[in-house]
Amino acid sequence: MREHYFSADLIQTDPILAYFDYKHLPSNLQGVSALFANFAELLYDDVPRSAERTMAFRKLLEAKDCAIRAAL
């Protein structure tokens, strides 16, 4: 599993990215959360900033939260 980190500059541009950090989670949940962090990075890199991209981040965060709860 790759260590994931969004820089302060990226978080300043899109504050929602801070919620995709997973280093604080127990090891059994980091793998689940890392999948969503990796996808958030792809979304940031490949999709132009827009209201739809913001909504995609929100929906991705919602899905991540559901997956984490399911893994508990």
N, C-alpha and C positions, 0 to 999 in steps of 0.2 A: 504494500500500500504506500502510495506516494504521500509525503508530508504536504499538506495543502495550506496555503496562506495567501490571503488577499492583502495587498499592500494598503497602507493608509491612504495613498492617493486614489486607488480604485474604490475604496470604501467611501471616500469623500465624494467621488463621482456618483456612485450608486451605493448609498448606505445599507441597503438590504443585503449586500454581499457579506457584511459582518455576521449575519445569521447562518452562513454556510460554513463557518469555522467549526471544526470538530475536535480540536486537540484537547479540549476540556472534558470531553465525554469519556466514560469508561471504555476500555479497549474493546469490549464486546459490541459496543454501539458505533465505534469509530468507522468500521468498515461499511456499515449501512449509510452513515452520514457522508462518508467520503464519495460515494457514488453521486450524490446530489451536488456536492461541492465541485466535482469534476465537470458535471453537466453545466453548472452555473458558470464555470470558467469558459466552457465552449460557447455558451449563450452570449456571454459578455464579448468574447473575441469575434464571433461570427455574425451576430445580428446587430444591425444599427440601432442606436439608442432611439427609443420611441415609447409611446404610451403602451403599445402592445408588448414590447420587450419588458417593460416594468411589470405588466400583468403576468407575463410568463414567469418572471422571477417570483412574484407573489404565489402563483400556483405551484411552482416548484418547491418553494418553502413550505407550503401547506402539505404537499405530498411527502416531503422529507419528515415533517413532524408526525404525519400518520405512520410512516415507515418506522420511525424511532419508537413510537408507542407500540406498534405491532411487535417489534423486536424485544420489548421489555418482558 
